[in-house]
Amino acid sequence: MEKPFNDALPVLDAIHKAGHEAYFVGGSVRDRVMSRPVGDIDIATSARPEQVKEIFTKTIDIGIEHGTVLVLHKGGSYEVTTYRTETGYTDYRRPDKVEFVASLQEDLKRRDFTINAMAMDKSGELIDPFGGSEDIGRREIRTVGEPADRFGEDALRMMRAARFASQLGFEIEGATFASMKKSAPLLNHIAVERKKAEFEKLLGGRWRKDGLEILMQTGIVDYLPGLSGREADLENVINLDMGNLTANEMWVLLLYCLGFDKPEADLFLRSWKMSNKQMALLTSHLFYMKERMEADWGVSSLFQAGKDAIASVERLVQAAGGNASNETMEKWLSEYEKLPIKDKNELAVSGGDLIRWEGRSGGPWVKEKMAAIERAVLLGAVENNQLKIREWLARCNQI
């Protein structure tokens, strides 16, 4: 048994010792079958939540009303969930009623796709009642049971299907795909934050072109903020060589292909309920990308952008067909490293120094003069030394 599962075996053993069933389930089992790196380990059990809490000394109630308890064991954390069935999805997202059951198969039956509806016992034997391993062999995403039922229970599953296609390179099975087209309007009931989480995972997938095409072919795109009617712009994105762009870089590329200026980009990103921090990052990179598509980096822009942004923008410009390559990235990063300062705080003088030297109160003049000093230091007109800067100011009749 591989390390992630081996580390979790004592949790299974403890549940077994208490007289209950317990199996590994979900994405970790899927990834093991696919020989992919295994992440979080989830466990399904016949034990009720209160029984799980009695077995282990360190637990956290993270979703106990739905049967989930987080078990902490030797530095690891494992979600342990009681077998359950779910009924009544009036909001097309969460079950109105959760009922604990004693059957593993009944628990697997409620899951979204066959590739996620497999379990594995402590010896590594696969329990696969819905043919998930066969679908993995076919590289196919198929719902457990009737697609319309699964999407009616949780409309976000349609975006999950597109996201798995992006991450795994799988195709969506015919009936599942047809149901996505028919059920797409149900996404109107889903919170933007949840759509954003799935969309960002899709943008970060290796086969994101396929994922984006699925969103358009199924009509899901019409229920995503700011993207309805923008299929032509999305096609432009798909036709680019996106290489190894990150999800954030994909957001910037999307903004660029949508032709947004900063106010339009702000409105678009705000409609996705994006944090101010992420918005600032993306619009900043969009600005530098547009500048770089037209001209080389200057000393000031290298300084203002910083190392990470320079590398990111070079990848974006290359993806968009601009004058950039791995070689230009190395060149501009090298130029950045040659800058005498990398941050405003590295300047040898402060606003307080200027106020003291001139003997007058602060005001806009301080900011203007500090900007002039910063530029002079960056251009090599003066050494970043307090005495040298004061002498330079005197020579320029600035004090």
N, C-alpha and C positions, 0 to 999 in steps of 0.2 A: 504493500500500500504506500502511495506517495506521501511525502511529508505533510502537506496540509491536512489530508485525511488522517494520517497517522497521529498527528497532534490532537485531533478531535476524537480519536477512538476511546479514550477514557471517559468522555462524556456519554457516548453510546453505551459503553460497558456499565456505567453507573445507572443509567436508565433501565438497562436490561436486568441488572442485579435487583432493582426495585420491583421487577415483575411486569415491566411494560415493553412494548415494541419501540424501536427507534431506527431510523434510516437516514442516510444522507439523501438530500433532494435538491432539485432546482438546477441553477446555473453551474454549480460546481460539478455535478454529475455530467451535465451536457459537455462542459469543457474537458472533462477527463475522457469522455468517449471520443471527442474530437482531437485529443492530444494537444489541447491548448493549455496555457498557464492557468492554474486554478486560483481563484480569488477567495472570496468569503465562503465559508462552509455553513450551510443551513441544514437543519435537522428537523424531521417530522416524527412525531411520536404519538402513541395511543394515550400517553399520560396527560392528565388535565393540567392546566397551568399551575394550580395550587400544589399538585403532586410534584411537578418539576421543581418548584420553589422549595419543597421539603427535601428533595434529593441533594440539592446543591447549596452551599453556604453563601455563595456570592452570585446574586441575580439582580437584574434590573427589569422592571415592568415597562416594556417599550410598546406594547400593544396587547396587553393582557385580555382586553375585552374581545379581541379576535384570536386569542389563544397563544400569543407570542410572548416568550420570556427570553431575555438575553442572559445567557449563562457565561460567567467569567471563570476561566480555568487556565491556570499556569501561563498567564500573559496573553491568552487568546480569548476571543469573544465569539459566541456562537448563538445564532437565533434558533431557538427551539420552539416549534409551533405544534400545537395539538392538531391531530387529524380533524378536518372540519368540512362541512358543506356550507354553501352560501346561497341565499335566495333573496329575490326582490331587490332590483337595482333601479329604484325610481329616479336616481340622479345620474344614471348611466356611468357610475364610477365606483361607488361603495355599496356593499350588500346591506340591505335593510335588516337581514337576520343572518346570524352565524350560528350554526349548530355543530357541536362537537360530536364526532363519530368514532367508531372503533376500527374502521376499515381504511387501510392505506390506499387501496384502489379508489375508494370514494373521494379521498383527499386529492389524489392525482387527477381525478376526473374534472375537478373544478378549475384546473390550471389553464393557462392561455393556449400554449402551443405544445405539440407533441414533444418537441425537442427539450422542453422545460418540464415535461410531465413524467420524468424518469426518476427512479430511486435506486439506491445502492446499499447493500448491507455491509456489515463490518468485514466480510471476507472479500468484498469487491464484486460480488454477484449483482448483476443488473436486474432490476424489476422494471419492465417496460411494457405495460399493458396496451399502450396506444401507438406503438410502432415508432417511437422517437428515434431510435438508433437507425432504423431503416430510412427515415426521412433525412437524417444526417448523411447517410450514405448517398442519398439522392440529391443532397444539398438543397433541401426543400423546407419551406416554412408552412406548416399546416396547423389549423386549430384543432384542439381536442373537441371532437363532436361537431355540431353544426356551427359554421362560422357566424351566422346571424345571431345565434344565441350568445356566443362568446362576446361579440362586439356590442350586443344589446346590454350585456351585463356591465361591460367596461369599455367604453368607446375609445379610451386611450390605447387599447390593445392594437388598434389599426396603426397608430404611429409606432408602437413597439415592433410590429411586423416589419415596417419600413426600416426601422432602426437596426433590427437584427440582419436584414438584407445588407445594410451598409456595413455592419461590423463583421459579418460572417461570409459575405459573398454568396448567400443563398438566394434562390428564386422563391417566389410566393406561389404556392399551389393554386391551381385554377379556380376552384370553388371559393377558396379563401380570398383570392384577389377580387373575384366578382362581387363577393359580399362586401369587401372594403369599398368598392365603388358605390354600392347601393347604400351602405351605412355611413358614409363619410359625413353627412349632415349632423349625425349624433355628436360630432366633435364640438358643436356649438355649446354643448352642456359641460365641456371640460374646461377647468381653470387654465388660464394662460400659463401660469407657472409650471403646470404639469406638462403642457405641450412644449414649453421651452426646454425642460429637462430632456425630453426625448429627442427634440430637434437638435440640441447641442451634441448629444451622443451620436446622432446620425451624421452630423457635420464632421465629427471626429473619426468616423469609420473609414476603413481602408477602401471600401467599395461605395463611397458616398455618392458617386455619380449615379449608381444604380438606385440608391436610397432616394435621391432627389427626383429621379425619373418616376419612381413608384408614387411619390407624393403627387406628381403632376398627372400621371396616367389614371390614378384612382380618384382624382378630384379633391384629395385631402388638402392640397395647397390652398383651396378656396376658403378653408376654415382656419387658416393660420394668419396671425396679425400682419397686415400690410402686404400680403403676397397674392391675394386674389387678383386675377387679371394680369399678373406679371410673369406669365409663363415664358414669354420671349426672353426676358432678362434672366430667368432661371436657366433657360437653354444656353445662354451665353456663358453662364457659370459652368454648366456641365461640359461645354466644349473646350474649356481651358484645361491645361495640364496642372492639376492641383498638387501633384507630388505628395510631400509629407506635411502639408499645412496642418496646423493645429485647429481645434474648433474655433478659437478666437480669431485666428487668421481667416478662417472660412467666413465668419461673420463680416470681417472687413472686406473680403473679396465680394461678398454678396452686396454690401453697401455700395461698393464701387460699381458693380455691374448694374445695380438699380439706378445709378446715376444721381445719388443723393448728395446734396451739399450738407453742411453741418446741421443747420436747423431741421432739414428733412430727416437726416440720420438720427438726430435726437428724438424726433417724434416717433420714428419707426422703432427704435430700440426701446423707448418708453412704453410703446404698445405691447412689447414683449415682457413688460414688468422687470426690466433689467436694472440691476443696482447702479447707483451713480458711479461707483468705482469702475465697474466694467464698461459702462457707457463712455466714461472719460478715456479709458484705455483704447477702446475701439475707434472713437472719433479722432483721437490723436493719431493713431496709426493710419486712419483713412487720409487725414491731412498730409502726413509725410509721404504716403503712397502716391497721392496725386502730384505732389511736388516732385517726387523722384521719377515719375513717369515722364516729366517734362525736362528735367535737368539733373545734373550730378548733385551730390551732397555738398553743402558748404560747411565751413568750420562751425558757424553758429547752429546750423540745423543738426549737425553731428552731435554737438554739445547738448542741445535741447532735447534731442530724441533719446540719447543714451544707447548703450550697447545692445540691450535686448531688442529695442525697437528697430535699430538699424538692421539687425539680422532678420527680424520679422518682415520688415518692409522690403528688404532685398528678395526674400522668398516670394512675397506677394507680387512684386513687380515682375519677377521672372515668370510667375504663374500667369500673369495678365499679358504676357508677351512683350514686356518692356525691355529696355537695355540693361539687363541684370543677369548674373550667373553666379555660380559658386565662387568664381574668381573675383568678381566685383564685390561680393560679400566680404571676402578675405581682405580685399584692398581697403574697403571703407572701414572695416573693423580695425585694421591696422592704423588707418588715419585717425580713428577715434582714440586709440591707445596713445598716440603721439600728442594729444591735446595736453596743454600744461595744467589744466584743471578739468575735472569730470563733474563737478557739482558747485553750485553757487557758494556753498558753505566752505569750500576750499580756498576762496579768495582771502588774501592776507589782510584785507581791511574790511571793516563793517560800516554800516550806516552810523553807528555811534562814533567811530573814528572821524568820519566826515563832519559830523555835528560839532565835535570837539575842536577839530582843526579850524573850522570856519567861525566858530563862536556864535552860531545862530541856531534857532529852534528848527526842528524837523519840518518836513513838508514834502511835496512832490519832487522837489529838487534832489532830495536824497536818492530816491528811486532812479531818477534819470541819470545821476552821476554814477551810481553803482552799476547801472547798465553800461555806461560808457567805459568804466574800468574793466568790467567783465569782457567786453568786446576787445579792448586793447590788449588784455592779457591773452585772450584766445588767438588773436592775430599776431602775437609776438611783438607788439609795439612797446610793451613794458613787461619787465620780469615780475612774477607774482611774489613781490617782497614789499613789505609795508613802506620802508623808506624809499625804495625805487618808485612805488606808486605815488607817494606824496610828492616826490621830485617831478614826476611826470605830470601830475596835476598842476604844479606850479608853472612848469614850462608851457603848458597849454592854457595858462591863465584861468584855470578852473578853481583855484583857491587864492 
